[in-house]
Amino acid sequence: MALGAFDFDAMVQAQPLLGPAFFFSFICVVSIGLLGMFLTIIDTAFAQVRISEFLVWWIKAQIGPRLEVDYIRIFISSTFLG
């Protein structure tokens, strides 16, 4: 079943009722699992960007416009976000 290579006809011949039922339930569970992982990755990246933007704003508010924003972003990404 890796990479979409499966023999659906053989499953139907082996078990006409349970073969398709298990196959489609497997496909649904795997699809929902992969979608959940994808959304978790997107959410984590979005949270890191939001924290980075907040830290840039906070540092600029504390020290004023004396430092360029690019230097602040480099400092934050290397120090806090790893």
MMTF fields as JSON, N, C-alpha, C and O atoms, coordinates in Angstrom:
{
  "mmtfVersion": "1.0.0",
  "mmtfProducer": "UNKNOWN",
  "numBonds": 327,
  "numAtoms": 328,
  "numGroups": 82,
  "numChains": 1,
  "numModels": 1,
  "chainsPerModel": [1],
  "groupsPerChain": [82],
  "chainIdList": ["A"],
  "bondAtomList": [4, 2, 8, 6, 12, 10, 16, 14, 20, 18, 24, 22, 28, 26, 32, 30, 36, 34, 40, 38, 44, 42, 48, 46, 52, 50, 56, 54, 60, 58, 64, 62, 68, 66, 72, 70, 76, 74, 80, 78, 84, 82, 88, 86, 92, 90, 96, 94, 100, 98, 104, 102, 108, 106, 112, 110, 116, 114, 120, 118, 124, 122, 128, 126, 132, 130, 136, 134, 140, 138, 144, 142, 148, 146, 152, 150, 156, 154, 160, 158, 164, 162, 168, 166, 172, 170, 176, 174, 180, 178, 184, 182, 188, 186, 192, 190, 196, 194, 200, 198, 204, 202, 208, 206, 212, 210, 216, 214, 220, 218, 224, 222, 228, 226, 232, 230, 236, 234, 240, 238, 244, 242, 248, 246, 252, 250, 256, 254, 260, 258, 264, 262, 268, 266, 272, 270, 276, 274, 280, 278, 284, 282, 288, 286, 292, 290, 296, 294, 300, 298, 304, 302, 308, 306, 312, 310, 316, 314, 320, 318, 324, 322],
  "bondOrderList": [1, 1, 1, 1, 1, 1, 1, 1, 1, 1, 1, 1, 1, 1, 1, 1, 1, 1, 1, 1, 1, 1, 1, 1, 1, 1, 1, 1, 1, 1, 1, 1, 1, 1, 1, 1, 1, 1, 1, 1, 1, 1, 1, 1, 1, 1, 1, 1, 1, 1, 1, 1, 1, 1, 1, 1, 1, 1, 1, 1, 1, 1, 1, 1, 1, 1, 1, 1, 1, 1, 1, 1, 1, 1, 1, 1, 1, 1, 1, 1, 1],
  "groupList": [{"groupName": "MET", "atomNameList": ["N", "CA", "C", "O"], "elementList": ["N", "C", "C", "O"], "formalChargeList": [0, 0, 0, 0], "bondAtomList": [1, 0, 2, 1, 3, 2], "bondOrderList": [1, 1, 2], "singleLetterCode": "M", "chemCompType": "L-PEPTIDE LINKING"}, {"groupName": "ALA", "atomNameList": ["N", "CA", "C", "O"], "elementList": ["N", "C", "C", "O"], "formalChargeList": [0, 0, 0, 0], "bondAtomList": [1, 0, 2, 1, 3, 2], "bondOrderList": [1, 1, 2], "singleLetterCode": "A", "chemCompType": "L-PEPTIDE LINKING"}, {"groupName": "LEU", "atomNameList": ["N", "CA", "C", "O"], "elementList": ["N", "C", "C", "O"], "formalChargeList": [0, 0, 0, 0], "bondAtomList": [1, 0, 2, 1, 3, 2], "bondOrderList": [1, 1, 2], "singleLetterCode": "L", "chemCompType": "L-PEPTIDE LINKING"}, {"groupName": "GLY", "atomNameList": ["N", "CA", "C", "O"], "elementList": ["N", "C", "C", "O"], "formalChargeList": [0, 0, 0, 0], "bondAtomList": [1, 0, 2, 1, 3, 2], "bondOrderList": [1, 1, 2], "singleLetterCode": "G", "chemCompType": "PEPTIDE LINKING"}, {"groupName": "PHE", "atomNameList": ["N", "CA", "C", "O"], "elementList": ["N", "C", "C", "O"], "formalChargeList": [0, 0, 0, 0], "bondAtomList": [1, 0, 2, 1, 3, 2], "bondOrderList": [1, 1, 2], "singleLetterCode": "F", "chemCompType": "L-PEPTIDE LINKING"}, {"groupName": "ASP", "atomNameList": ["N", "CA", "C", "O"], "elementList": ["N", "C", "C", "O"], "formalChargeList": [0, 0, 0, 0], "bondAtomList": [1, 0, 2, 1, 3, 2], "bondOrderList": [1, 1, 2], "singleLetterCode": "D", "chemCompType": "L-PEPTIDE LINKING"}, {"groupName": "VAL", "atomNameList": ["N", "CA", "C", "O"], "elementList": ["N", "C", "C", "O"], "formalChargeList": [0, 0, 0, 0], "bondAtomList": [1, 0, 2, 1, 3, 2], "bondOrderList": [1, 1, 2], "singleLetterCode": "V", "chemCompType": "L-PEPTIDE LINKING"}, {"groupName": "GLN", "atomNameList": ["N", "CA", "C", "O"], "elementList": ["N", "C", "C", "O"], "formalChargeList": [0, 0, 0, 0], "bondAtomList": [1, 0, 2, 1, 3, 2], "bondOrderList": [1, 1, 2], "singleLetterCode": "Q", "chemCompType": "L-PEPTIDE LINKING"}, {"groupName": "PRO", "atomNameList": ["N", "CA", "C", "O"], "elementList": ["N", "C", "C", "O"], "formalChargeList": [0, 0, 0, 0], "bondAtomList": [1, 0, 2, 1, 3, 2], "bondOrderList": [1, 1, 2], "singleLetterCode": "P", "chemCompType": "L-PEPTIDE LINKING"}, {"groupName": "SER", "atomNameList": ["N", "CA", "C", "O"], "elementList": ["N", "C", "C", "O"], "formalChargeList": [0, 0, 0, 0], "bondAtomList": [1, 0, 2, 1, 3, 2], "bondOrderList": [1, 1, 2], "singleLetterCode": "S", "chemCompType": "L-PEPTIDE LINKING"}, {"groupName": "ILE", "atomNameList": ["N", "CA", "C", "O"], "elementList": ["N", "C", "C", "O"], "formalChargeList": [0, 0, 0, 0], "bondAtomList": [1, 0, 2, 1, 3, 2], "bondOrderList": [1, 1, 2], "singleLetterCode": "I", "chemCompType": "L-PEPTIDE LINKING"}, {"groupName": "CYS", "atomNameList": ["N", "CA", "C", "O"], "elementList": ["N", "C", "C", "O"], "formalChargeList": [0, 0, 0, 0], "bondAtomList": [1, 0, 2, 1, 3, 2], "bondOrderList": [1, 1, 2], "singleLetterCode": "C", "chemCompType": "L-PEPTIDE LINKING"}, {"groupName": "THR", "atomNameList": ["N", "CA", "C", "O"], "elementList": ["N", "C", "C", "O"], "formalChargeList": [0, 0, 0, 0], "bondAtomList": [1, 0, 2, 1, 3, 2], "bondOrderList": [1, 1, 2], "singleLetterCode": "T", "chemCompType": "L-PEPTIDE LINKING"}, {"groupName": "ARG", "atomNameList": ["N", "CA", "C", "O"], "elementList": ["N", "C", "C", "O"], "formalChargeList": [0, 0, 0, 0], "bondAtomList": [1, 0, 2, 1, 3, 2], "bondOrderList": [1, 1, 2], "singleLetterCode": "R", "chemCompType": "L-PEPTIDE LINKING"}, {"groupName": "GLU", "atomNameList": ["N", "CA", "C", "O"], "elementList": ["N", "C", "C", "O"], "formalChargeList": [0, 0, 0, 0], "bondAtomList": [1, 0, 2, 1, 3, 2], "bondOrderList": [1, 1, 2], "singleLetterCode": "E", "chemCompType": "L-PEPTIDE LINKING"}, {"groupName": "TRP", "atomNameList": ["N", "CA", "C", "O"], "elementList": ["N", "C", "C", "O"], "formalChargeList": [0, 0, 0, 0], "bondAtomList": [1, 0, 2, 1, 3, 2], "bondOrderList": [1, 1, 2], "singleLetterCode": "W", "chemCompType": "L-PEPTIDE LINKING"}, {"groupName": "LYS", "atomNameList": ["N", "CA", "C", "O"], "elementList": ["N", "C", "C", "O"], "formalChargeList": [0, 0, 0, 0], "bondAtomList": [1, 0, 2, 1, 3, 2], "bondOrderList": [1, 1, 2], "singleLetterCode": "K", "chemCompType": "L-PEPTIDE LINKING"}, {"groupName": "TYR", "atomNameList": ["N", "CA", "C", "O"], "elementList": ["N", "C", "C", "O"], "formalChargeList": [0, 0, 0, 0], "bondAtomList": [1, 0, 2, 1, 3, 2], "bondOrderList": [1, 1, 2], "singleLetterCode": "Y", "chemCompType": "L-PEPTIDE LINKING"}],
  "groupTypeList": [0, 1, 2, 3, 1, 4, 5, 4, 5, 1, 0, 6, 7, 1, 7, 8, 2, 2, 3, 8, 1, 4, 4, 4, 9, 4, 10, 11, 6, 6, 9, 10, 3, 2, 2, 3, 0, 4, 2, 12, 10, 10, 5, 12, 1, 4, 1, 7, 6, 13, 10, 9, 14, 4, 2, 6, 15, 15, 10, 16, 1, 7, 10, 3, 8, 13, 2, 14, 6, 5, 17, 10, 13, 10, 4, 10, 9, 9, 12, 4, 2, 3],
  "groupIdList": [1, 2, 3, 4, 5, 6, 7, 8, 9, 10, 11, 12, 13, 14, 15, 16, 17, 18, 19, 20, 21, 22, 23, 24, 25, 26, 27, 28, 29, 30, 31, 32, 33, 34, 35, 36, 37, 38, 39, 40, 41, 42, 43, 44, 45, 46, 47, 48, 49, 50, 51, 52, 53, 54, 55, 56, 57, 58, 59, 60, 61, 62, 63, 64, 65, 66, 67, 68, 69, 70, 71, 72, 73, 74, 75, 76, 77, 78, 79, 80, 81, 82],
  "secStructList": [7, 4, 4, 4, 7, 7, 7, 2, 2, 2, 2, 2, 2, 2, 7, 6, 6, 2, 2, 2, 2, 2, 2, 2, 2, 2, 2, 2, 2, 2, 2, 2, 2, 2, 2, 2, 2, 2, 2, 2, 2, 2, 2, 2, 2, 2, 2, 2, 2, 2, 2, 2, 2, 2, 2, 2, 2, 2, 2, 2, 2, 2, 2, 4, 4, 4, 1, 7, 2, 2, 2, 2, 2, 2, 2, 2, 2, 2, 2, 6, 7, 7],
  "xCoordList": [0.804, 0.0, 0.842, 0.313, 2.153, 3.032, 2.928, 2.969, 2.795, 2.756, 1.633, 1.796, 0.515, -0.645, -0.611, -1.467, 0.334, 0.42, -0.32, 0.223, -1.557, -2.349, -3.197, -3.442, -3.633, -4.436, -5.835, -6.133, -6.676, -8.018, -8.854, -9.652, -8.684, -9.457, -9.154, -10.052, -7.902, -7.545, -8.2, -8.607, -8.304, -8.986, -10.468, -11.046, -11.086, -12.513, -12.74, -13.718, -11.858, -12.013, -11.797, -12.468, -10.868, -10.596, -11.738, -12.172, -12.22, -13.322, -14.215, -13.892, -15.322, -16.162, -16.742, -16.983, -16.967, -17.561, -16.512, -16.47, -15.678, -14.722, -13.521, -12.961, -13.119, -11.952, -12.111, -11.28, -13.165, -13.353, -13.622, -13.186, -14.336, -14.63, -13.351, -13.152, -12.488, -11.222, -10.321, -9.633, -10.319, -9.458, -9.862, -9.014, -11.144, -11.589, -11.478, -11.185, -11.703, -11.513, -10.031, -9.7, -9.146, -7.709, -7.315, -6.577, -7.81, -7.493, -7.991, -7.285, -9.179, -9.717, -8.893, -8.575, -8.548, -7.773, -6.393, -5.933, -5.738, -4.409, -4.492, -3.641, -5.497, -5.65, -5.88, -5.296, -6.719, -6.983, -5.725, -5.435, -4.986, -3.738, -2.711, -2.076, -2.542, -1.585, -2.022, -1.19, -3.307, -3.821, -3.583, -3.235, -3.771, -3.511, -2.044, -1.733, -1.138, 0.292, 0.649, 1.421, 0.094, 0.356, -0.117, 0.605, -1.323, -1.846, -1.044, -0.884, -0.539, 0.302, 1.601, 2.052, 2.204, 3.434, 3.178, 3.966, 2.092, 1.749, 1.483, 1.934, 0.754, 0.433, 1.689, 1.813, 2.613, 3.859, 4.688, 5.234, 4.779, 5.536, 4.883, 5.575, 3.571, 2.857, 3.077, 3.257, 3.067, 3.288, 4.698, 4.884, 5.695, 7.069, 7.209, 7.889, 6.574, 6.634, 5.937, 6.42, 4.806, 4.085, 4.914, 4.942, 5.588, 6.447, 7.608, 7.971, 8.184, 9.294, 8.863, 9.574, 7.715, 7.221, 6.927, 7.201, 6.374, 6.105, 7.399, 7.485, 8.423, 9.696, 10.363, 10.987, 10.245, 10.791, 10.094, 10.749, 8.779, 8.029, 8.407, 8.581, 8.534, 8.832, 10.229, 10.417, 11.206, 12.571, 12.64, 13.306, 11.964, 11.945, 11.29, 11.725, 10.255, 9.596, 10.503, 10.432, 11.358, 12.233, 13.451, 13.838, 14.048, 15.294, 15.109, 16.04, 13.941, 13.693, 14.235, 14.622, 14.262, 14.682, 16.196, 16.663, 16.973, 18.429, 19.006, 20.038, 18.355, 18.835, 17.941, 16.737, 18.553, 17.778, 16.956, 17.36, 15.826, 14.946, 15.612, 15.388, 16.427, 17.079, 18.022, 18.086, 18.746, 19.634, 18.844, 19.267, 17.708, 16.857, 16.325, 16.327, 15.874, 15.359, 16.434, 16.151, 17.643, 18.736, 19.016, 19.215, 19.031, 19.273, 18.188, 18.487, 16.946, 15.834, 15.862, 15.711, 16.055, 16.021, 17.179, 17.027, 18.335, 19.462, 19.405, 19.95, 18.763, 18.751, 17.55, 17.708, 16.345, 15.132, 14.524, 13.98, 14.611, 13.917, 14.797, 14.307, 16.066, 16.97, 17.21, 17.948],
  "yCoordList": [-1.202, 0.0, 1.257, 2.369, 1.083, 2.24, 2.988, 2.384, 4.296, 5.183, 4.853, 5.019, 4.394, 4.153, 2.866, 2.672, 1.982, 0.711, -0.35, -0.907, -0.619, -1.623, -2.376, -1.891, -3.548, -4.389, -4.505, -5.432, -3.55, -3.506, -4.7, -5.219, -5.135, -6.276, -7.55, -8.353, -7.735, -8.914, -8.848, -9.876, -7.646, -7.516, -7.828, -8.461, -7.385, -7.661, -9.146, -9.699, -9.803, -11.231, -12.034, -13.042, -11.593, -12.324, -12.156, -13.136, -10.964, -10.666, -9.609, -8.424, -9.991, -9.031, -7.925, -6.821, -8.187, -7.17, -6.474, -5.245, -7.256, -6.672, -6.033, -5.067, -6.545, -5.991, -4.507, -3.701, -4.129, -2.704, -1.861, -0.713, -2.429, -1.667, -1.332, -0.186, -2.314, -2.046, -1.138, -0.281, -1.318, -0.488, 0.983, 1.849, 1.264, 2.657, 3.26, 4.448, 2.469, 3.006, 3.299, 4.296, 2.438, 2.69, 3.975, 4.797, 4.145, 5.352, 6.598, 7.605, 6.541, 7.704, 8.01, 9.171, 7.005, 7.22, 7.782, 8.711, 7.245, 7.726, 9.157, 9.984, 9.455, 10.809, 11.818, 12.902, 11.47, 12.38, 12.54, 13.641, 11.465, 11.554, 12.44, 13.267, 12.271, 13.107, 14.562, 15.462, 14.8, 16.167, 16.806, 17.983, 16.028, 16.531, 16.887, 17.916, 16.042, 16.35, 17.597, 18.432, 17.732, 18.906, 20.176, 21.172, 20.145, 21.323, 21.637, 22.808, 20.626, 20.855, 21.542, 22.452, 21.122, 21.753, 23.205, 24.081, 23.47, 24.837, 25.693, 26.836, 25.151, 25.898, 26.223, 27.327, 25.281, 25.52, 26.603, 27.482, 26.537, 27.556, 28.927, 29.931, 28.971, 30.242, 30.814, 32.023, 29.968, 30.436, 30.989, 32.002, 30.343, 30.841, 32.197, 33.082, 32.368, 33.649, 34.725, 35.854, 34.387, 35.353, 35.772, 36.953, 34.82, 35.147, 36.021, 36.98, 35.703, 36.485, 37.921, 38.86, 38.096, 39.441, 40.208, 41.405, 39.536, 40.203, 40.633, 41.741, 39.753, 40.105, 41.269, 42.112, 41.333, 42.468, 43.742, 44.757, 43.703, 44.882, 45.304, 46.493, 44.338, 44.655, 45.256, 46.227, 44.676, 45.201, 46.595, 47.471, 46.814, 48.153, 49.15, 50.299, 48.729, 49.631, 49.945, 51.039, 48.991, 49.207, 50.058, 50.924, 49.825, 50.516, 51.608, 52.362, 51.698, 52.728, 52.341, 51.193, 53.288, 52.991, 53.012, 53.258, 52.762, 52.821, 51.637, 51.771, 50.489, 49.315, 49.033, 49.289, 48.515, 48.112, 46.866, 46.048, 46.727, 45.594, 44.284, 43.26, 44.299, 43.063, 42.514, 41.301, 43.379, 42.91, 42.32, 41.332, 42.908, 42.388, 41.016, 40.099, 40.864, 39.572, 38.495, 37.368, 38.814, 37.834, 37.443, 36.265, 38.421, 38.128, 37.229, 36.272, 37.528, 36.751, 35.337, 34.372, 35.203, 33.861, 33.002, 31.788, 33.61, 32.81, 32.539, 31.538, 33.403, 33.26, 32.48, 31.51, 32.891, 32.347, 31.19, 30.255, 31.249, 30.251, 29.08, 28.102, 29.161, 28.028, 27.804, 26.89],
  "zCoordList": [0.0, 0.0, 0.0, -0.041, 0.046, 0.056, -1.269, -2.341, -1.181, -2.333, -3.315, -4.524, -2.809, -3.646, -4.441, -5.303, -4.195, -4.914, -4.104, -3.15, -4.492, -3.792, -4.808, -5.913, -4.426, -5.31, -4.713, -3.96, -5.065, -4.502, -4.948, -4.168, -6.175, -6.685, -5.894, -5.643, -5.504, -4.71, -3.336, -2.793, -2.769, -1.474, -1.591, -0.707, -2.682, -2.885, -3.105, -2.603, -3.843, -4.073, -2.794, -2.573, -1.951, -0.712, 0.283, 0.889, 0.458, 1.387, 0.746, 0.821, 0.121, -0.602, 0.283, -0.207, 1.549, 2.41, 3.28, 3.346, 3.938, 4.874, 4.186, 4.704, 3.044, 2.34, 2.021, 2.438, 1.288, 0.995, 2.249, 2.332, 3.214, 4.433, 5.189, 5.594, 5.382, 6.076, 5.26, 5.816, 3.947, 3.109, 3.193, 3.413, 3.02, 3.047, 4.441, 4.577, 5.466, 6.812, 7.071, 7.713, 6.576, 6.708, 5.99, 6.534, 4.768, 3.993, 4.73, 4.779, 5.293, 6.018, 7.265, 7.52, 8.031, 9.26, 8.931, 9.596, 7.934, 7.56, 7.029, 7.354, 6.225, 5.691, 6.807, 6.797, 7.76, 8.879, 9.734, 10.203, 9.937, 10.697, 10.025, 10.679, 8.715, 7.992, 7.965, 8.078, 7.817, 7.849, 9.217, 9.306, 10.276, 11.625, 11.828, 12.427, 11.335, 11.444, 10.655, 11.128, 9.458, 8.632, 9.328, 9.363, 9.879, 10.574, 11.828, 12.172, 12.514, 13.687, 13.296, 13.991, 12.202, 11.728, 11.356, 11.712, 10.649, 10.257, 11.49, 11.558, 12.468, 13.678, 14.483, 15.013, 14.58, 15.308, 14.631, 15.297, 13.32, 12.588, 12.745, 12.914, 12.691, 12.851, 14.244, 14.392, 15.263, 16.634, 16.797, 17.47, 16.195, 16.287, 15.612, 16.132, 14.467, 13.772, 14.593, 14.672, 15.203, 16.016, 17.231, 17.577, 17.881, 19.023, 18.562, 19.244, 17.427, 16.896, 16.621, 16.98, 15.994, 15.704, 16.99, 17.07, 17.994, 19.262, 19.931, 20.46, 19.913, 20.532, 19.812, 20.458, 18.502, 17.743, 18.172, 18.408, 18.276, 18.691, 20.11, 20.378, 21.016, 22.411, 22.56, 23.293, 21.865, 21.947, 21.348, 21.9, 20.227, 19.644, 20.581, 20.663, 21.288, 22.226, 23.411, 23.971, 23.798, 24.942, 24.603, 25.388, 23.462, 23.137, 22.099, 21.818, 21.54, 20.541, 19.182, 18.963, 18.28, 16.903, 16.711, 15.599, 17.76, 17.64, 16.869, 16.212, 16.943, 16.214, 15.016, 15.032, 14.01, 12.847, 13.168, 13.994, 12.526, 12.773, 12.374, 13.019, 11.322, 10.878, 11.941, 12.139, 12.621, 13.688, 14.837, 15.437, 15.15, 16.221, 15.836, 16.657, 14.607, 14.153, 14.208, 14.614, 13.812, 13.856, 15.302, 15.6, 16.197, 17.611, 18.186, 18.9, 17.883, 18.424, 17.864, 18.613, 16.551, 15.956, 16.449, 16.589, 16.714, 17.173, 18.668, 19.133, 19.421, 20.878, 21.38, 22.12, 20.985, 21.57, 20.779, 21.367, 19.47, 18.659, 18.266, 17.701, 18.549, 18.336, 16.907, 16.541]
}
